C-alpha cells in the first residue's frame, strides 16, 4: 500500500525536527558559524546567477577554482565579524552556559549575521551599477544622500525578488541555529582540571580564529588584491564577499607613502602634475561644463554602428547631432561613482583609493579647481545640480574649490518639477540653468550636472511612450536626459554669450553594460568628452586616449591660462603630452596607455592586454611583452607615488 502525500510530508517534517543539537557550547558555536558560512558561500552562486551576463566568459574549471578560493574569504569574514560571539562562547568559565548569558551571545550572533547576509544580497544587485564589491565608503556615500530612505524603498521595490531570497536565507539561518542549543553536561571534571583544560581550548580556538581571519599563515593577511591570485581582476568580485570587502577597507588606511623612486628629480621626469602657464596671452572665454549622469559611450548610436548588424540606433539623437559640430574623444572615466567624478572633472584629482576624495580623510587638503583658478581672473563661478541641496556633499566641495554660486533644488524653488527621489527633473532644471546663465556676469565658468538618468530612471509621464525602451532599464531615461540636453543647447545658442563660450559635455561615469566590450575591464569606463569650441574649425573625432582628469588642463591650455597650475591630467590637444588613463578599484590600479592596459596591485604587475588586438581582455601578455610591461610599470609607479604622497602631505596646489 503506497503512502499518502500528507503522510510523506509528515515524515519529512519529522526528519527536520530531528536535526537538532543540544550539548557542548563549543560544538554549538562551531555549528552556528558553519550555518552562516554555508549560507554566505551559497549566496556567491546567486551573485553569479544574477550577474551572469558579466561573468558569462568564465569556464567551468575557472568557476570551480573561483568558488573554492572564495571559501577562504568567507571564512575570514565570518570569523572576524563574529569575534565577540566566539569570545563569549569560548571563555573558560561555567557561566557561559547560563541562559541569560547565552541570550546576549545569541542576540549578537543573529544581529551581526543578518547584516552579513543583507549586505551580501544588496551587492547582488548593486554590483551591476559599480562593478565592484561594496567597500566602507558606501556609508559615507549613503550619508551624503539626503533622500536615502526614499531611494532605498525604491531599490527594494524594484528588486524585490533579491530581497525575498535574502529573507529566505535569514529565516533558514534562524531556523537551523535555533535547533542548536547549549546544554551543560554533568560536572564530572573538578575545577582544578576544568579551568586549565578550558583555557587551553580558549587559546586554541583563538589561534585557529586568527589564522582563519588572516586567511592562512602567510606573512601578510589576505586583502582585496589577494583575489587576483586566483583569477583576473574582472572576476575578483566573484571571489570576494561584501562583508569582507567592507571590513578590509574600514580598517585599512586609505593611502600609504610610496617610495618607488628615491629621487624627486627622477620622479618628476617620468611624471609630474605641475603644469606651466602659457605665455601667449590669456583668452577669456566663458566655460560651460555639462556632466551627464551615467552617459556612457554604449548609449551613443554614432559610436556603435557596428552593433546589431549595423542597425544600432543608440539612445542619444541630440548628442549624436552635436558630434559633427565639435571635437569628440572616446575617453575613459576615472571611476564608477558620481562623488568621485566631480573632483576628477573639475579639480583634476582622481580618487585612487577606496573612498571618494571628497568624503575621505584627505578632504580637508588644500585644493583648487577650474573655478578657483578662473575666479582669480575675475570670472563669475556657478554650479548647477537639481538634486536636494547637500546631496553627495556637492555644495561643500564646490564652495571649497571656488564656486561662489550653487543652484540646487532649493534655488529652483518649485517642487512641481520634483521627481520624488533625486531632485528636479532634467528638462525643467536645464532650462532654469539656461535662464540663470543669461543673468550672471561674464566671463563665467559654470557646471551643470544632470540627474534623471540615475536609478530609479525618472521619465515624466508625458514622455513614457515618446522614448523607447532598450536592452537596459536605464536607456529610456538616457533618451529623456539626451532630449533635455538637446533642448538646453538649442536655448543657450540663442543667447548673446554663447558665441564666446567653450562648452564641454561629458559623463560622470558609465551605467551597467550590455554589449561585451562595455562589460570588459576597460570598456566599463568608456565615456564621451565632446568639446564645442568658439573656434568652429576644431572638429572631428580624436583617437588619443583621454580621461576625466584631462578636462581641466585641456580647457586651461586652450584658453592660454598664464599661471602655473596643478592637475593629475594632461592637455588632450597637445600631441607631445603623455596621453593615458588611470583608474583604481578594489586595490588594483589600471593604466591605459598606447595600445595596452596594465593592471598593477601596488607591488607588482598582474596583467597586460593589447586593447587593439584583444578589446575584451582575454589574453594576458604579461610574460610575453616584458619591455611594454616594464615601461608601463615605470610610469604607473611614478603616477601612484605622486598621487599618494601629495594627497597625504597636502601638496595638491602650486606651492608659493
C-alpha positions in Angstrom: 0.0 0.0 0.0 1.5 3.4 -1.1 1.9 6.2 1.4 -0.3 9.3 1.0 1.4 12.7 0.2 0.3 14.1 3.6 2.0 11.2 5.3 5.2 11.7 3.4 5.3 15.4 4.3 4.8 14.5 7.9 7.8 12.2 7.7 9.9 15.0 6.1 8.9 17.4 8.9 9.6 14.8 11.5 13.0 14.3 9.9 13.7 18.0 10.0 12.7 18.2 13.7 15.4 15.5 14.3 18.0 18.0 13.0 18.8 19.2 16.5 21.9 19.6 18.7 21.9 20.1 22.4 25.2 20.0 24.2 28.7 21.4 24.4 28.9 25.1 24.0 32.0 24.9 21.7 30.4 22.4 19.4 27.2 24.5 19.3 29.3 27.6 18.5 31.1 25.8 15.6 27.8 24.5 14.1 26.2 28.0 14.2 29.2 29.5 12.5 29.1 26.7 9.9 25.5 27.5 9.1 26.4 31.2 8.4 29.5 30.1 6.4 27.4 27.8 4.2 24.8 30.5 3.5 27.4 33.1 2.7 29.1 30.6 0.3 25.8 29.7 -1.4 25.0 33.4 -1.9 28.0 33.6 -4.1 26.2 31.3 -6.5 23.3 33.7 -6.6 25.7 36.6 -7.1 27.0 34.7 -10.1 23.5 33.9 -11.5 22.1 37.5 -11.1 25.2 38.9 -12.9 25.6 36.1 -15.4 26.0 38.5 -18.3 29.1 39.9 -16.7 30.6 36.5 -15.8 29.4 34.5 -18.8 33.0 34.2 -20.1 34.1 32.1 -17.1 34.9 28.4 -17.9 33.6 25.6 -15.7 37.1 24.9 -14.3 37.7 28.6 -13.5 34.2 28.7 -12.0 35.2 25.9 -9.6 38.5 27.5 -8.8 36.9 30.8 -8.0 34.3 29.2 -5.7 37.0 27.2 -3.9 39.1 30.3 -3.4 36.0 32.3 -2.2 35.7 30.0 0.8 39.0 31.4 2.1 37.5 34.9 2.1 34.1 33.7 3.5 35.9 32.1 6.5 37.8 35.3 7.1 34.7 37.4 7.1 32.6 35.1 9.3 35.3 34.7 11.9 36.2 38.4 12.0 32.6 39.7 12.4 31.8 37.0 15.0 34.7 37.7 17.3 32.5 38.8 20.2 30.3 35.7 19.8 33.4 33.4 19.6 35.0 35.0 22.7 31.7 34.9 24.7 31.2 31.2 23.9 34.8 30.1 24.4 35.6 31.9 27.6 36.9 29.2 30.1 34.1 29.7 32.7 31.0 27.8 33.5 28.8 30.9 33.4 28.8 30.7 29.6 26.1 28.0 29.9 23.8 30.5 31.7 20.6 31.2 29.7 20.8 34.9 30.1 24.4 35.0 29.1 23.6 32.8 26.1 20.8 35.2 25.3 23.3 38.0 24.9 25.7 35.9 22.8 22.9 34.6 20.5 21.5 38.1 20.2 24.8 39.4 18.9 25.1 36.4 16.6 21.7 36.8 15.0 22.1 40.6 14.5 25.6 40.6 13.0 25.0 37.6 10.7 21.7 39.0 9.5 23.7 42.1 8.5 26.3 39.9 6.8 23.6 38.3 4.6 21.8 41.6 3.9 25.0 43.4 2.7 25.9 40.4 0.5 22.4 40.4 -1.0 22.3 44.1 -1.6 25.5 43.7 -3.6 24.0 41.0 -5.8 22.0 43.9 -7.4 24.2 46.9 -6.6 27.2 45.3 -8.3 25.7 45.9 -11.8 26.0 49.7 -11.1 29.5 49.8 -9.7 31.1 46.6 -11.0 32.8 46.1 -7.7 32.0 44.8 -4.2 30.8 47.5 -1.8 33.5 48.9 0.4 33.4 51.0 3.6 33.0 54.2 1.6 29.3 53.2 1.0 28.5 54.5 4.4 29.9 58.0 3.6 28.0 57.8 0.3 24.7 57.0 1.9 25.3 59.7 4.5 25.6 62.2 1.6 22.3 61.4 0.0 19.5 63.5 1.5 16.7 61.3 0.1 18.2 58.0 1.0 15.1 56.5 2.8 13.0 57.1 -0.3 15.7 55.7 -2.6 16.2 52.5 -0.5 12.5 51.8 -0.6 12.5 52.3 -4.4 15.5 49.9 -4.6 13.6 47.3 -2.5 10.5 47.7 -4.7 12.4 47.4 -8.0 14.5 44.4 -6.9 12.0 42.7 -4.6 13.0 39.2 -5.8 16.5 39.6 -4.5 15.2 40.9 -1.1 12.8 38.0 -0.9 15.6 35.5 -1.4 17.6 37.3 1.3 14.7 37.0 3.7 14.6 33.2 3.0 18.3 32.9 3.8 17.9 34.8 7.0 15.0 32.6 8.0 17.0 29.5 7.2 19.8 30.7 9.4 17.4 31.4 12.3 15.6 28.0 11.8 18.8 26.0 11.8 20.6 27.9 14.5 17.6 27.8 16.9 17.9 24.0 16.7 21.5 24.3 18.0 21.3 24.7 21.8 23.8 24.9 24.6 23.3 22.4 27.3 25.7 22.0 30.3 27.0 18.5 30.8 27.5 16.8 34.1 30.1 18.4 36.3 32.3 15.3 36.3 35.5 17.4 35.9 36.7 19.2 39.0 37.5 22.9 38.9 41.2 22.1 39.3 41.2 20.4 35.9 38.2 22.1 34.2 39.6 25.6 34.0 43.1 24.8 32.7 41.6 22.5 30.1 39.0 25.1 29.0 41.8 27.8 29.0 43.7 25.6 26.5 40.6 25.3 24.4 40.2 29.1 24.5 43.7 29.6 23.3 43.5 27.0 20.6 40.2 28.5 19.3 41.8 32.0 19.4 44.8 30.7 17.5 42.7 29.0 14.8 40.4 32.0 14.6 43.3 34.4 14.0 44.6 32.1 11.2 41.2 32.0 9.7 40.7 35.7 9.8 44.2 36.3 8.2 43.3 33.8 5.5 46.2 31.5 6.4 49.7 31.5 7.9 51.4 33.6 5.2 53.3 36.8 6.2 50.5 39.2 5.2 46.8 38.8 5.9 44.6 38.5 2.8 43.1 41.6 1.3 41.1 42.6 -1.7 44.0 42.3 -4.0 44.6 38.7 -2.9 41.6 37.7 -5.1 43.9 38.4 -8.0 45.9 35.3 -7.2 43.0 33.1 -8.3 41.5 34.9 -11.3 41.6 38.1 -13.3 40.7 41.4 -11.7 37.5 41.4 -13.7 36.4 38.2 -11.8 37.7 39.3 -8.4 34.2 40.4 -7.1 33.1 36.7 -7.5 36.0 35.5 -5.3 35.3 38.2 -2.6 32.2 38.7 -0.5 30.8 42.1 0.6 31.3 41.8 4.4 34.9 41.0 3.8 35.3 44.0 1.4 33.7 46.4 3.9 35.8 45.1 6.8 39.1 45.3 5.0 38.5 48.8 3.7 37.1 50.0 7.0 40.3 49.2 9.0 42.8 49.9 6.2 44.4 53.3 5.7 43.2 55.0 2.6 46.7 55.7 1.3 50.3 55.0 2.2 53.5 56.8 1.3 55.2 55.3 -1.7 59.0 55.3 -2.4 59.3 53.6 -5.7 61.6 56.4 -6.7 64.0 57.9 -4.1 65.0 60.9 -6.3 62.4 63.6 -6.8 64.1 64.8 -10.0 63.9 61.2 -11.4 60.2 61.0 -10.4 59.4 64.4 -12.0 61.0 63.3 -15.3 58.7 60.3 -15.5 55.5 62.1 -14.4 54.7 65.4 -12.8 51.3 67.0 -12.0 52.9 70.5 -12.3 51.7 72.5 -15.4 53.3 75.6 -16.7 51.2 78.7 -17.6 51.1 79.9 -21.2 53.0 83.0 -22.4 50.8 83.6 -25.5 48.1 85.8 -23.9 45.1 84.7 -22.0 41.8 84.2 -23.9 38.8 84.9 -21.5 36.2 82.6 -23.0 33.2 81.6 -20.9 33.4 78.0 -19.9 30.4 75.7 -19.5 30.9 72.1 -18.4 27.9 69.7 -18.7 28.2 66.5 -16.7 25.6 63.9 -17.8 24.6 61.2 -15.3 25.6 57.6 -16.5 26.0 58.8 -20.1 28.4 56.1 -21.2 29.6 55.6 -24.8 27.5 52.4 -25.1 24.3 54.5 -25.3 25.6 56.7 -28.2 24.4 55.5 -31.5 27.1 57.1 -33.7 29.9 55.4 -31.7 28.4 51.9 -32.0 27.1 51.5 -35.6 28.9 48.1 -35.8 26.5 46.5 -33.3 23.2 44.7 -34.3 24.5 44.2 -37.9 24.8 48.0 -38.4 21.2 48.7 -37.2 22.1 50.0 -33.7 20.5 53.4 -33.2 21.6 54.2 -29.7 19.6 56.4 -27.3 21.2 59.9 -27.8 20.0 61.5 -31.0 20.6 65.0 -29.7 24.2 64.2 -28.6 24.8 62.4 -31.9 23.7 65.6 -33.8 26.3 67.7 -31.8 29.3 65.4 -32.5 29.9 66.8 -36.1 29.9 70.3 -34.7 32.7 69.7 -32.2 35.7 67.6 -31.2 34.9 64.2 -29.6 37.1 62.0 -27.6 36.0 58.4 -26.8 37.6 58.8 -23.3 37.6 57.0 -20.0 36.1 57.8 -16.6 38.5 57.7 -13.7 35.9 55.9 -11.5 32.4 54.5 -11.3 30.9 57.0 -8.8 29.4 60.5 -9.1 31.2 61.6 -5.9 34.5 60.6 -7.4 33.8 62.1 -10.8 33.2 65.7 -9.8 36.7 66.3 -8.4 38.3 64.4 -11.3 36.5 66.6 -13.8 36.6 70.0 -12.0 39.8 69.7 -10.0 41.8 67.1 -12.0 42.0 64.9 -8.8 41.1 61.3 -9.3 40.2 59.0 -6.4 42.9 56.3 -6.5 41.6 54.8 -3.2 38.6 53.1 -1.9 37.0 56.3 -0.6 35.8 59.2 -2.8 38.3 62.0 -2.3 35.6 64.5 -1.1 34.5 62.0 1.6 37.9 60.7 2.6 40.1 61.8 5.5 42.0 63.9 3.0 39.0 66.1 2.1 40.5 68.9 4.2 43.5 69.1 1.9 44.1 72.5 0.3 42.8 72.0 -3.3 41.6 74.2 -6.1 39.9 73.6 -9.4 39.0 75.3 -12.6 36.5 77.6 -10.8 39.1 78.7 -8.2 41.7 79.3 -10.8 39.5 81.3 -13.2 37.9 83.3 -10.3 41.3 84.9 -9.8 40.9 86.1 -13.4 37.6 87.9 -12.5 35.3 85.0 -13.5 31.8 84.5 -12.1 31.6 80.9 -10.9 28.4 78.8 -10.6 27.4 75.2 -10.1 24.0 73.8 -11.1 22.6 70.5 -9.9 18.9 69.8 -9.5 19.3 67.5 -6.5 18.3 68.3 -3.0 20.8 70.7 -1.6 23.5 68.9 0.3 23.3 65.7 -1.7 26.6 63.9 -2.1 28.3 66.9 -0.4 28.5 68.7 -3.7 27.7 72.1 -2.2 30.6 71.8 0.2 33.0 70.6 -2.4 32.1 73.3 -5.0 32.4 76.0 -2.4 35.8 74.7 -1.3 37.1 74.8 -4.9 35.9 78.2 -5.9 32.3 78.1 -7.0 30.6 81.1 -5.4 27.1 80.3 -6.5 25.3 77.0 -6.0 21.9 76.3 -7.7 20.0 73.3 -6.5 16.5 72.2 -5.7 16.2 75.0 -3.1 17.1 77.7 -5.6 14.8 76.2 -8.2 12.0 76.7 -5.7 9.3 74.8 -7.4 8.7 71.2 -6.3 6.0 70.7 -9.0 9.0 69.5 -11.1 10.5 67.3 -8.3 10.9 63.7 -9.4 10.2 62.3 -5.9 13.6 60.7 -5.5 16.7 62.7 -6.6 15.6 66.2 -7.4 14.3 68.4 -10.2 13.8 66.6 -13.5 16.4 67.4 -16.1 14.3 69.2 -18.7 13.0 71.7 -16.3 16.2 72.3 -14.5 18.3 72.6 -17.7 16.0 75.4 -18.9 16.3 77.0 -15.4 20.1 76.8 -15.8 20.0 78.5 -19.2 18.0 81.4 -17.8 20.3 81.8 -14.8 23.4 81.8 -17.1 21.8 84.6 -19.1 21.7 86.7 -15.9 25.2 86.3 -14.5 28.1 88.5 -15.3 30.6 87.4 -17.9 33.1 85.9 -18.2 31.8 82.9 -16.2 32.8 79.3 -15.6 29.7 77.1 -14.8 29.0 73.4 -14.4 25.6 71.7 -15.0 25.2 68.2 -13.5 22.2 66.2 -14.6 20.3 63.6 -12.5 17.3 62.0 -14.3 19.3 59.0 -15.7 20.1 57.8 -12.2 18.2 54.9 -10.8 15.1 54.7 -10.5 15.4 56.3 -14.0 12.8 59.0 -13.9 10.9 59.8 -17.1 8.0 62.3 -16.9 4.6 60.8 -17.7 4.1 62.7 -20.9 7.2 61.1 -22.3 6.6 57.5 -21.3 5.6 56.5 -24.8 7.8 59.0 -26.6 11.1 57.5 -25.7 11.7 53.8 -26.4 12.9 51.1 -24.1 16.3 49.5 -24.7 18.2 46.4 -23.6 19.0 48.1 -20.3 16.5 49.6 -17.9 18.4 52.9 -17.9 18.1 53.6 -21.6 14.7 55.2 -21.7 15.8 57.7 -19.1 19.0 58.2 -21.2 16.8 59.3 -24.1 15.0 61.7 -21.8 18.3 63.2 -20.5 19.6 63.5 -24.0 16.4 65.2 -25.1 16.8 67.7 -22.2 20.4 68.3 -23.2 19.3 69.0 -26.8 16.7 71.5 -25.7 19.3 73.1 -23.4 21.8 73.6 -26.2 19.1 75.0 -28.5 18.2 77.5 -25.8 21.7 78.7 -25.0 22.7 79.1 -28.6 20.2 82.0 -28.9 21.9 83.8 -26.0 24.4 86.6 -26.7 27.2 85.0 -24.6 27.2 81.6 -26.4 29.4 82.6 -29.3 32.2 83.3 -26.8 31.7 80.1 -24.8 33.6 76.8 -24.7 31.1 74.1 -24.0 32.3 70.7 -22.8 29.9 67.7 -22.5 30.9 64.5 -20.7 29.6 61.8 -18.3 30.2 61.3 -14.6 30.6 57.5 -15.2 29.0 54.7 -17.2 25.9 52.6 -16.4 25.7 48.8 -16.4 26.7 47.4 -19.8 25.0 45.2 -22.3 27.5 44.6 -25.1 30.6 42.6 -24.2 33.1 45.4 -24.6 31.2 47.7 -22.3 31.3 45.0 -19.6 35.0 44.5 -20.0 37.6 45.8 -17.5 38.4 48.8 -19.8 35.1 49.2 -21.7 33.1 49.7 -18.5 34.8 53.1 -18.1 34.2 54.3 -21.7 32.6 57.8 -21.7 32.4 60.6 -24.3 34.1 64.0 -23.9 32.8 66.5 -26.5 34.2 70.0 -27.0 32.1 72.6 -28.7 34.8 75.3 -29.3 34.2 79.0 -30.0 36.6 78.3 -32.9 34.2 76.4 -35.1 37.1 75.0 -37.1 38.1 72.5 -34.4 36.0 69.4 -35.2 36.3 65.7 -35.6 36.9 62.6 -33.6 40.3 62.4 -31.8 41.6 58.9 -31.2 44.0 59.8 -28.4 43.5 58.2 -25.0 41.8 60.7 -22.7 40.3 60.7 -19.2 38.2 63.0 -17.0 41.2 64.5 -15.2 42.4 65.8 -18.6 39.4 68.2 -18.8 40.8 71.0 -16.6 44.3 71.1 -18.1 42.9 71.0 -21.6 40.4 73.8 -21.0 43.1 76.0 -19.3 45.6 75.3 -22.1 43.1 76.2 -24.8 42.4 79.5 -23.0 46.2 80.1 -22.7 45.9 80.3 -18.9 49.0 82.2 -17.9 49.6 80.9 -14.4 51.2 77.6 -13.3 48.6 75.1 -12.0 48.3 71.6 -10.5 46.5 68.8 -12.2 46.7 65.0 -12.5 45.7 65.1 -16.1 47.3 66.4 -19.3 46.3 68.6 -22.3 44.3 66.4 -24.6 45.1 68.7 -27.6 48.9 68.6 -27.1 50.3 65.8 -29.3 53.6 65.9 -27.2 51.8 65.3 -23.9 51.6 61.8 -22.4 48.1 60.5 -23.2 46.8 57.9 -20.7 44.0 56.9 -18.4 44.1 55.7 -14.8 41.5 54.1 -12.6 41.5 52.1 -9.3 39.1 49.5 -8.0 39.5 47.1 -5.0 43.2 47.5 -4.7 44.0 47.3 -8.4 45.3 50.2 -10.5 44.7 50.1 -14.2 46.8 52.2 -16.6 45.7 52.5 -20.2 48.5 53.9 -22.4 49.2 53.4 -26.1 47.6 50.2 -27.2 47.9 48.5 -23.8 46.2 48.2 -20.4 48.3 47.3 -17.4 46.9 46.1 -14.1 49.1 46.7 -11.0 48.4 45.9 -7.4 50.9 48.4 -5.9 53.7 45.9 -5.7 53.7 44.0 -9.0 52.0 43.9 -12.4 49.2 41.4 -12.6 48.2 41.5 -16.3 48.9 43.2 -19.6 46.5 43.4 -22.5 46.8 44.7 -26.1 43.5 46.5 -26.4 43.7 46.8 -30.2 44.0 43.1 -30.7 42.1 42.0 -27.6 39.5 44.5 -26.6 37.7 42.1 -24.3 41.0 41.5 -22.3 41.1 37.7 -22.6 44.8 37.1 -23.3 47.3 38.1 -20.6 50.5 39.2 -22.3 52.4 39.9 -19.0 55.1 37.3 -19.7 55.4 37.8 -23.5 55.9 41.6 -23.7 58.4 42.5 -21.0 59.5 45.8 -22.5 56.0 47.2 -22.6 55.3 45.9 -19.1 58.5 47.5 -17.8 57.8 50.9 -19.4 54.2 51.0 -18.2 55.1 49.8 -14.7 57.7 52.6 -14.6 55.0 55.2 -15.4 52.3 53.8 -13.1 54.6 53.7 -10.2 55.6 57.4 -10.7 51.9 58.4 -11.0 50.9 56.5 -7.9 53.9 58.0 -5.9 53.0 61.5 -7.0 49.3 60.9 -6.1 49.7 59.2 -2.7 52.5 61.3 -1.3 50.9 64.6 -2.4 47.5 63.7 -1.1 48.9 62.5 2.3 51.3 65.5 2.6 48.6 68.1 1.5 50.5 69.2 -1.6 47.7 69.4 -4.2 48.3 73.1 -5.2 51.1 75.1 -6.6 53.3 75.9 -3.5 54.3 79.5 -3.3 
